[in-house]
Every structure is written in structure tokens, then in C-alpha cells.
Amino acid sequence: MPSRFRFLLLLLLAFPGSAAGDNEAVSYRIPLRDAASLDRWIADGAEFVVEEGVLTLNSGAGFLRAHHRLTDFVLELKWRANSPEARGAVCFRSPLAEPGKVWPDRYRIQLRPGLEGDLEGTGASGKPDLIKPGQWNELRLRVVGGTASLEINAQAVWSFDEIAEASGWLGLYVDATCGKPLEFRDIVVTELGFRSLANDTDLSGWEGGGGDAARCWKVEDGLLLCTGQKGPWLRSCEQFDDFNLRLEYKLRPGGNSGVYLRVPADGNHHGEGSGIEVQILDDAADRYKNLKPYQFTGSLYAIVPADPRVARAAGQWNTLEIQCRGTSYRVTHNGTDVIIADENTAPDLLQRRIAGHLGLQNHSEEVWFRHLRIGPAE
């Protein structure tokens, strides 16, 4: 029977300077801030910047939201308030902000000097006495099921066991209109229940669909690369039924690839009894201007078109999250839901398999993948 988790051992992709900080049985640790970019965030309301590894806000008030919904996780970060008037908060398990608002209603952990650690509207109070004024302070938030617990500078602050939402968005609210803005660094999330599908050295866990994978697939500088040579698609050795798959990809100008879901061993992803392809494409390329709507990035190919289209320019990293539960599909591209579909809105989904292999398409073009991991469907 297909299983989401056949391995008993954790496959953990390690990052320099980010040793695992939680002894969870299955987890995936990923930095939410790269050295000089905000690849995994959406900014709303103001311009956030990263300078010398420090994340801050130029002016105004804004909300910075991570690209993936989180269910069970550990958040670790460092922050500093450079003035008593600094304003800001960490938001988790949050809905999207209501129209006209910069930040969501809940759940918000105050970082305002004098209120550090307050979980607004819950009665869970902070401990400002733990704070080192004007210095870097450490925050560790662990959320599992309906319980959240907070530590500041390695000291327990509170445990709150009435979290109503099963999953939601993670974000940082910063207000630079009152004094100097808050600063952040070393932001890392451990996604509990997720495990790596790839390592940074070889193709373990994968095989060529109909040929030797090494003809056109390799691991280079820690990235999974389709070299552009003719050859087989890349097939997972495991099979899966319901899951949440997350990955990042990068294309050359005019590039084309795809992610196969629940396909049979031959990779069939067209028609009755087949799996499904989620398209990956350089949407802006002139050569693709006359494609059908269901052929652009994020689409369930030949079934449901992605809407809106949010692909980044060729050469930039994009995030992709694909959730499959029975005949229901949700595709989140660069932090935006572009597909929410089931058999009621797309009857063709009833004809497709609900278990099978994962796959990465070889379109005889270079494409890079990183941070492939899989966890349970919400």
C-alpha cells in the first residue's frame, strides 16, 4: 500500500550554521532568509530589505509573510529593538489579513519594548524582564496541534493550548513610523512532519523513468539539476497517496519542466487512469504567448489553469507547494494559492489516480530544484 512515510530515519538537509535545534522524529529545517534575498517571503504595505544579513524595513508599516502555510513547526529567530518606540510582532497560524489591513488578526506575539512575548488577546503574558535592551534577543516558538509555547533567550515564557486554527500563515509585522524599526536575523523554521526527498550529494531515492537517470540528472552544488540532455524523467522510488509536497525551482529563459503527481511507473499523466502534471514554465517567454491557460506554471495540466499567474522571471527561484488529498488539489505558487480544485469543480479529477510516483519532467532543458520535502496533507 502506498505510504507517505516509509523511511523510519530522518532525511535532513543541513544548512551551514543551522544545526538542528529540535529532536523531532521527522522534520525539515529551512532558513526563511537567504543571504541577500527575500525569496521565500511576500511583503505587504512597505519595503523590507536585507543588509549584511539583517532584515528590516525602510519606512512605513508592513507585513512580511512566508510562502507556506504551517501546521506544526518550530520558529527560531533573533530580533533587536533599537529604540523604546519600536513596534512589531510575530504572527503565526494566521489567516490572510482582511482587506484594508496590513497584518492579520491572530495570533500575534508582541515584540514592542515592555510587552515582549505577549500573545495578544489570549491572556498569555510576556516576560519583558528577559529582554536585553538594545541587544540581539532570541525567540523560539514551538507550535504542535492546538498548543503553542514560547521561549525568549532560552527561558520559558508561556504555553498556550487553545490554538483554534489547524494551520495558517507565518509572518513578521514591523512599524517604522515610531522610532527605529525592529531588526531580525537568523530566521529558521523547522517544519515538523516533513522530510527531505533529496540530499545534497547524489540521486538516492530517485530513479530514471525508462532509462539511467545519470544521463540527464545530477546533484551539483547541493542542487538537483536536469542538465538539459535528452534522457528519462526522474521518478521517486516511493509511491504516495495524500501528501503536501514543497520545493523550489529555477529555469533558464524559455525553460519548461513539470512535477508529476501519483503517476504510474511509465509516467503517464494524460487521460483516464493517469496521474497529473503540475506545469513549470517561463511564463513570460515570447515562445509561449499563445499557449492555452492550463499550460502555464502551477496549472493542473489540461485540467485546471492556474489563476493568478505569479511566476518570477527566468533565473529567479520560485516556491511551489502542492497538496493532494483524495481528488482535492491545492497549488500554492510563490505564496499565492493558484489552484483550489476537486471533482466538483473539475470532474476530470475523478478519472485520475489517487496514488503513485512523484516525478520531475525532463524537457531537454536545464532546470534546478532545491528543498524538496514532503509531509502530511492538512
C-alpha positions in Angstrom: 0.0 0.0 0.0 1.4 3.4 -0.8 2.7 5.3 2.2 3.7 8.9 2.8 6.4 7.8 5.2 8.2 4.5 4.6 11.5 5.6 5.9 12.0 5.4 9.7 15.1 7.5 9.6 15.0 11.2 9.1 16.5 12.5 5.9 17.5 16.0 6.9 19.1 18.6 4.6 21.5 20.5 6.8 22.5 24.2 6.3 25.8 25.8 7.3 25.4 27.5 10.7 22.0 26.0 11.3 22.4 22.9 13.4 19.2 21.0 14.2 17.6 22.5 17.3 14.7 20.1 17.9 14.6 16.4 18.5 11.5 15.7 16.5 11.2 12.3 14.8 10.6 13.7 11.3 11.4 17.3 10.5 12.8 19.6 7.8 14.8 22.7 8.7 14.9 25.5 6.3 16.2 29.1 6.5 13.5 31.6 5.7 16.0 34.3 4.8 18.7 33.7 2.3 21.9 35.8 2.5 20.8 38.6 0.2 17.2 38.0 -0.8 13.7 37.5 0.4 13.0 34.5 -1.9 10.5 32.9 0.5 8.5 35.9 1.6 5.7 38.2 0.4 5.8 41.8 1.6 2.7 43.8 2.0 2.5 47.5 2.9 6.2 48.5 2.8 9.6 47.6 1.5 11.6 45.2 3.5 15.4 44.9 2.9 18.2 42.6 3.9 21.6 44.3 4.5 24.6 42.3 5.9 22.3 39.5 6.9 19.9 41.8 8.9 16.2 42.1 7.8 14.5 45.4 8.4 12.1 48.0 7.0 12.9 51.2 5.3 9.8 53.2 6.3 6.1 52.9 7.0 4.5 49.8 8.4 4.4 46.4 6.7 3.8 42.7 7.0 6.2 40.1 5.7 4.6 36.7 5.1 6.3 33.4 4.5 5.3 31.5 1.4 4.0 28.3 3.0 1.2 27.6 5.5 2.5 26.0 8.5 0.8 23.4 10.7 3.3 22.0 13.2 6.6 23.9 13.4 9.4 25.5 15.3 10.4 29.1 14.6 13.8 30.4 15.7 14.9 34.0 15.2 16.9 36.8 16.7 15.5 40.4 16.9 16.7 43.7 18.2 14.8 46.9 19.1 17.0 50.0 18.7 14.5 52.4 20.3 11.9 52.2 23.1 9.3 53.2 20.5 9.9 50.2 18.2 6.8 48.3 17.2 6.3 44.9 15.7 5.1 41.3 16.2 5.4 37.7 15.1 2.2 36.3 13.6 1.5 32.5 13.3 -1.3 30.2 12.4 -2.8 33.3 10.9 -5.4 33.9 8.2 -4.7 36.3 5.4 -5.1 39.9 6.5 -8.6 41.4 5.9 -8.9 43.9 3.0 -7.5 47.3 4.2 -5.4 45.8 7.0 -1.6 45.3 6.9 -1.5 42.5 9.5 -3.8 39.5 10.3 -6.0 39.4 13.5 -4.2 36.5 15.1 -2.1 35.0 16.5 0.3 37.8 17.3 3.3 37.8 19.7 4.3 41.3 20.7 7.9 42.5 20.3 7.2 46.0 21.4 9.6 47.1 24.2 7.9 46.5 27.5 5.4 43.9 26.1 7.8 41.4 24.6 6.2 38.0 24.4 2.6 39.0 25.0 0.2 36.8 22.9 -2.4 39.3 22.1 -6.0 38.7 23.1 -5.3 35.4 25.0 -4.1 36.3 28.5 -0.7 34.7 27.8 1.6 37.4 29.1 5.2 38.1 28.1 8.3 38.5 30.2 10.0 41.8 29.4 12.5 41.1 32.2 14.1 38.5 30.0 15.0 41.1 27.3 18.5 42.5 26.8 17.7 46.1 25.7 19.3 47.3 22.5 20.9 43.8 22.0 20.0 40.8 20.0 17.4 38.6 21.7 16.4 35.1 20.7 12.9 33.8 20.2 11.9 30.2 19.9 8.2 29.4 19.1 7.0 25.7 19.0 3.5 25.0 17.7 2.1 21.5 17.7 -1.6 20.7 17.4 -3.5 23.2 19.5 -0.6 24.1 21.7 2.0 26.9 21.3 4.9 27.5 23.6 7.3 30.4 23.6 10.9 30.8 24.8 12.9 34.1 24.9 16.6 33.9 25.5 16.2 30.2 26.3 13.8 30.9 29.1 10.1 29.7 29.1 7.6 32.5 28.7 4.2 30.7 28.3 2.4 27.7 26.9 -1.0 28.3 25.4 -3.2 25.3 24.5 -6.2 26.9 22.8 -4.9 27.5 19.3 -8.1 27.1 17.2 -6.7 27.1 13.6 -5.1 23.8 12.4 -2.7 25.7 10.1 -2.0 29.2 8.9 0.5 31.7 7.7 3.7 32.9 9.5 4.7 36.5 9.3 6.5 39.5 10.8 4.8 42.8 11.4 7.1 45.9 11.6 6.1 49.5 12.1 8.8 52.0 11.3 6.7 55.1 11.9 7.6 55.2 15.6 11.3 55.3 16.2 13.8 53.0 14.6 12.3 49.8 13.2 12.8 46.3 14.6 15.6 44.2 13.1 15.7 40.5 12.5 18.3 37.9 11.6 18.9 34.1 11.6 15.3 33.2 10.9 14.9 29.5 10.6 11.8 27.3 10.5 11.7 23.6 11.2 8.6 22.0 9.5 7.6 19.2 11.8 6.3 16.1 10.0 8.1 17.0 6.8 11.1 15.1 5.5 13.6 15.6 2.7 13.1 13.9 -0.7 16.6 14.7 -1.9 20.1 15.0 -0.5 23.0 17.3 -1.5 25.3 14.6 -2.8 23.5 12.0 -5.1 20.2 10.8 -6.6 19.3 8.5 -3.7 15.5 7.9 -3.5 15.1 8.6 -7.3 15.4 6.6 -10.5 15.2 7.2 -14.2 11.8 6.6 -15.7 12.7 4.3 -18.6 16.5 4.8 -18.5 19.6 5.7 -16.5 18.8 8.9 -14.5 22.5 9.9 -14.7 22.2 10.6 -18.4 20.5 13.9 -17.6 20.1 14.3 -13.9 22.8 15.1 -11.3 23.4 16.8 -7.9 25.6 19.8 -8.3 26.5 22.3 -5.5 23.7 20.8 -3.4 21.1 21.4 -6.1 19.2 18.8 -8.1 19.8 19.6 -11.7 18.3 18.4 -15.0 21.2 19.0 -17.4 19.2 19.6 -20.5 20.5 16.4 -22.1 18.0 14.0 -23.6 17.0 11.2 -21.3 14.5 9.9 -18.8 12.3 11.8 -16.4 13.1 11.4 -12.7 10.8 9.1 -10.8 10.6 8.7 -7.0 11.3 5.2 -5.8 8.4 5.5 -3.3 4.8 5.9 -4.1 2.4 8.3 -2.3 -1.3 8.9 -1.8 -2.2 12.0 0.2 0.6 14.5 0.8 1.9 18.0 0.9 4.9 18.5 -1.4 7.1 21.6 -1.3 10.0 22.5 -3.5 11.8 25.4 -5.2 12.8 25.6 -8.8 14.7 27.8 -11.2 14.5 27.9 -15.0 16.6 29.3 -17.9 14.8 31.8 -20.2 12.2 29.9 -22.1 12.5 27.0 -19.8 9.9 24.2 -19.4 9.5 21.4 -16.9 6.9 19.9 -14.6 6.1 18.0 -11.4 4.3 14.6 -11.8 1.9 13.6 -9.1 0.6 10.0 -8.5 1.8 8.7 -11.8 2.2 5.0 -12.8 5.7 3.6 -13.4 5.5 4.7 -17.0 4.9 8.4 -16.0 1.5 8.7 -17.8 -0.1 12.0 -16.8 -2.7 12.4 -19.6 -6.2 11.0 -19.6 -8.2 8.4 -17.6 -6.2 6.3 -15.2 -3.2 8.5 -15.3 -1.5 10.8 -12.8 -1.3 14.6 -13.1 1.3 17.1 -14.1 1.7 20.5 -12.5 3.3 22.7 -15.1 6.6 24.6 -14.6 7.3 27.2 -17.3 9.0 30.5 -18.1 5.5 32.1 -18.4 6.9 35.4 -19.7 8.8 33.9 -22.7 7.5 35.0 -26.1 7.6 31.5 -27.4 4.7 30.6 -25.0 2.5 33.6 -25.6 -0.2 31.6 -27.4 -0.4 28.6 -25.0 -3.7 27.6 -23.5 -4.4 28.8 -20.0 -3.9 25.4 -18.5 -0.3 25.2 -19.9 1.1 27.9 -17.6 3.0 27.5 -14.4 1.1 26.0 -11.5 -1.7 24.6 -13.7 -3.0 21.1 -13.4 -2.0 20.4 -17.0 -5.0 20.0 -19.4 -7.4 20.2 -16.4 -7.4 23.4 -14.4 -5.5 26.6 -15.2 -3.5 28.5 -12.6 -5.1 31.8 -11.5 -3.5 34.2 -10.9 -0.1 33.7 -12.6 2.7 34.6 -10.3 5.8 33.1 -11.8 9.0 35.1 -11.3 11.4 36.0 -14.1 13.6 33.3 -15.5 16.8 32.9 -13.4 15.0 33.6 -10.1 14.0 30.9 -7.6 10.3 30.1 -7.2 8.5 28.2 -4.5 5.8 25.6 -5.2 3.6 23.8 -2.8 1.2 21.0 -4.0 -1.3 19.4 -1.7 -3.2 16.3 -2.7 -6.0 14.8 -0.6 -8.1 12.3 -2.5 -9.4 14.1 -5.5 -8.8 17.5 -4.0 -5.8 19.6 -5.1 -4.3 22.9 -3.9 -1.3 24.5 -5.6 0.4 27.4 -3.9 2.9 29.2 -6.1 5.3 31.8 -4.6 3.0 32.1 -1.6 -0.3 32.6 -3.6 -3.0 29.9 -4.0 -3.3 29.5 -7.8 -5.3 26.2 -7.8 -8.1 25.0 -5.4 -9.9 22.2 -7.2 -11.8 19.0 -6.6 -14.1 16.7 -8.6 -17.0 19.2 -8.1 -15.2 22.0 -9.9 -13.1 19.7 -12.2 -14.9 16.4 -12.9 -11.8 15.1 -14.8 -10.1 14.7 -11.5 -12.3 11.7 -10.8 -10.6 9.8 -13.6 -7.1 10.3 -12.2 -5.1 8.1 -9.9 -5.0 8.9 -6.2 -1.7 7.1 -5.5 1.5 6.7 -7.4 5.0 8.0 -8.0 6.2 11.6 -7.9 8.3 12.8 -10.9 10.3 15.6 -12.4 10.0 16.2 -16.1 13.0 16.3 -18.4 12.1 18.6 -21.3 15.6 18.6 -22.6 16.3 21.9 -20.9 18.2 22.9 -17.8 16.2 23.3 -14.6 17.3 23.4 -11.0 15.4 22.1 -7.9 16.1 22.5 -4.2 14.5 22.0 -0.8 12.3 19.1 -2.0 10.4 17.8 1.0 7.1 16.0 1.7 4.7 15.9 4.7 1.1 15.0 5.5 -1.8 16.8 3.8 -3.6 19.2 6.1 
